[in-house]
Amino acid sequence: FARVGDDEPDVIDEARLALSEHGLWTLGSSESGGGGGAALPTTLLALARLGGTCPAMASASVQSPATALVLDALPPWAEQLAAIHAGAPVAVVQVQHEDLDVDLDEGRVTGSIARIDPAGRRPHLVLLPGPRTAVVLSPDEVEFGAAVRRTGLDGALTVGVRFAVRLADEAVVQGTQVVMARTMMSVGGAAVASGIAQAAAGAALKYSAERHQFGAPLTALVAVRTSLLAQVTAARTVLAALLATSLVQPTEAAATLSTACDLAIDVAASSLQSHGGYGYMSEYVIEGLLR
């Protein structure tokens, strides 16, 4: 996928549906529930590769299996789950108390979220207000704001949302599947970050091998080779560690996410430096990876 701007929502829809048609949109979800049935390492590897080519679509692809984990085997949500497996957009948000007023005894939820990144219009919204609790809202129950234009994550179709909903019983899901969904958000996000880091390291290596200075490629310089090796090694090390995690290790997953995001920024910034002034130009992929 080429990077697609938010002003091309139809193209973003086509990309999302293409992922679904190839079994990648919910690759790691249970096969019995309609997903791809892939093991977690395979899913994370696919997310990392997608993260290095279309980060917004990769981020959205993390939210889909997380939603499937919440809704799987719940008969009232079978139709909506089938739509998600077929490529429908969804947004999963781990909400803070100041954003949300949840009264499960009274069966209501009220609040606003400044930003969701569903890579699609009018998604289902899955709120995670507690470690073992999820609240699922249909698009008709959510007021979507105007698209938020900001630097980075082209194609995420970022919007803010508001809602004041009287909840049906099936809209509240509690249990271990919510814990696993939270963990999926962490390890999936870490996979996307590691993919960005690997793509940035690869871009730096390619540019340095092709760019000649004083009659030789930049890779002929020991300092440049050392820097490039460090970038590539760091990106691969984080991915290797990530592939050893599991959905029943939420604490380790959160730590992996923090490490992977820090690494992605560091490697992308170093790669930009390897490109010199060219790194800031949109003709080169690295400026987009850093954003």
N, C-alpha and C positions, 0 to 999 in steps of 0.2 A: 504494500500500500504506500502510495505517496502521501505526504502530509496534506491534509484537507482543512481548509479554513471553516470557521463556524458559519460563514455566509453561504455554505453549500450543504445544507442539511440533507438534501435528497441523496447526495453522493455519500454522506456519512451513513445514511440508512442502507444504501447498497453495500457498503463495506461490512456493516454489521450483519446483514443477511448473508453475505458471502461467507463470513466466519461460521454462521449457523449451518449453511449448506455443506460445509466441509467438516462439520462436527467439532469445531473449535470453540464455539461460543460458550457452551457448557461442557467442555471436554472432560472435566474432572467430576462431574455429577454422576450419580448412580445410573447405571444403564437401565435398571428396572423402572426408574422414574422418568426416563426419557433422555438422559444425558449420554455423554460419551463413554463413561465407565472407566476412564483412564486412571492409573495410579497417580498419587500426588506428585512424585518426582517428574513424571511425564508432563503433567499439567503445568508445573512450575517452569519446566524447560520451555514449553510452548509459549507461556506468558513472557518469559525473558526474551525470546526471539521476537515476539510481537512488540514488546516494549522497546526494542532497539530500532523498529521500523515505523511504528505508529503508536506512540505512547498513550494517546487519548483512548484509542480503541483497546489497547491492552488494559488500561485502568478500568474501562467499562467491562471488559471480559473477566476481571476479578470479581466484580459485583454480581455477575450472573450466577456463577456456581455458589457464591455465598448465599444468594437468595434461594437457590435450589435446595441447599442444605436446610434452610429454615422451613420451606414449604413441602419438602419431599414426604410422601406417604400421608399427607393431610387431605382427605377427600374434598373438603370445601374449596380447596385451592387447586384442584387438578387442572381445570381449564386454564387458569392463569399461568400455572407452571408449564403447561404444554406450550403456551404462547411464548414464554421466556425461552424455552428450548428452541423454539422456531425463530428466535432472533429479536423478540420484543425487548425494548430497553427497560432497565431497572436501575434504581439508585439505592445504595445502602449507606446509611449514615450512622456513625457512632456518635450519638448526641450528648451534649453537656446539659447539666441540670438547668442552667440559665437560659437555654434555648427552648425548653420544653416544659409544659405542665401536664404530667401524666397522672391520672387518677383511675387506676384500674378497678377500684371498688365501685366507682361511679360510672366506669366504662366510657371515659372521654379522654381526648388528647388535644391539646391546643399549643400552638407555638409557631416558630419560624426557623428556617435554616438559611443561612446566608448564601450557601453554595452547594450545589450538587453537580456531578460531572457524569451524566449518564450516556453521553454519545448517542442521544436520541431525544425525540420530542415526547412530552407527556408520559414519562415512565411511571411504573409502579414505584412506590416509595417504601423502603423497609427501614424503620427506625430501630436502633439498638440502644434503648435507654438504660439497660442494666446488663450485668454479665450473662444472665440466663433468660432475658426477656427481649422479645422482638414485637414490634407493632407494624402491621402491614396495611398500607393505604393504597387504594386504587387511584388512578389518575383523576377520576371524577371527584375525589374527595380532597384534592390538592389544588391550591391556587399557585400557578407558575408565573414567575416574574419574567421580565424581558431578559434576553440573552445578555450575559455579562462579558464584555470584551476586556480581556486582560492578557498580559504577556504569558506565553507558554501554553502547552497542552492544546494546541490547535485541534479542533474537531471534537472537543468534549461537550459542546453545547451547554456550557455552564449557565445555570440559572439559580435564582433564589426562590424559595417556596414558603408558603404560609398555609396553615390548616387549622380548623376547629371542628373536630369530628366526634360524633357519638359512635363508639366502637361496637361492632357486632362481636359476639363471643369468639368467632373464628379469626378475628383480626389480631388477637393477642396470642402469641406463641411463646411457650416457656419450656425450657429443658436443655439437655446437653447439645441438641442440634444447634441451638443459638450460640453456645460456647464455641462450637466448631466453626460456625459461620464467622464469628469474630476473628478466630484464628486464621481462617481462610483470607480474610481481608488483610491481615498482617503479612502472612507468608506470600500471598499473591502480590501485594504491594512491593514487598522486598524483591520478588522475582522481576517485576517490571523495572524497578530501580537498577537491579543488577544487569538487566538487558540494556538499559540506557548506558550504563558504565561500559559494558563490553562494546557497544556500538561506538561510543566515544573513543575508546582505546583503539579500536580498529580503524576509525577515521584518522586518528593521529598517526598510526603506523603507515597507512596508505599514503597520506600526504607527505610524510617525511621521506618515504622511499622514492617518491616521484619528484620532490622539490630539490633542485640542484643548487648548491652554493659553493662557490670557489671550485667549480669543475667536478663536484662529486655530490651524491645525494646526502641529505641531512643525516641519514642513518649511518653514514661513515664516521660521524662524530661520536666519540665515546659517551659524552654527556647526554646526547640525544638518545642513543641506544639504551643507556641505563634508565632514563626517564620513561621511555616507551615500555621497556620490560616491566618496570614497576607498575605502570598503569594496567597492562594486560594481566599481570599476575594477580593484582588486587581484585580486579573484576572477576576473574575465574575462581579465586579463592572464596569470595563471598557466595557465588552461585553454588559451588561445591558444598559449602556449609549448609546452605539453604535446602539443598536436596536431601539432607539427612534429617530435616525436621518432620514433625507430624502435627495433625490437627488436634491432638490431645495434649499439646504442649504450648498453651497460650502465652506463658511468660517468655519462653525461649523465642517464640515467634515474634513477639513485640520487640525483643532485643535485636533480633535479626533485621526487622524492618528499620529500626533506627540506624543500625550499622550500614545497611545497604543504601539508605537515602543519603547519609553523609558521604559514603564512598562515591555515589553517582555524581554528586556535586563536585567533589574533589577531582575525580577523573575527568569529568567534562570540562572543568575549568583548566586543568592541565593540558587537555587536548586542544582547547582553544589557544592556549599559549604556544603550543607546538605549531599551530597554523599562523602565528603572528597576526598581523592586521587582517588577513583574509578570514580569520576565524569569526569575525564579527559580521561578515556578509552573509545574506540569506542564501546566496548561491552555494554555500558550503553547509553541509548537514550539521556541523558541530554547533552552530549558534542555536539551532532549534533543539538539539539534544540538551544543551545547557539550560535553555529556558524551560 
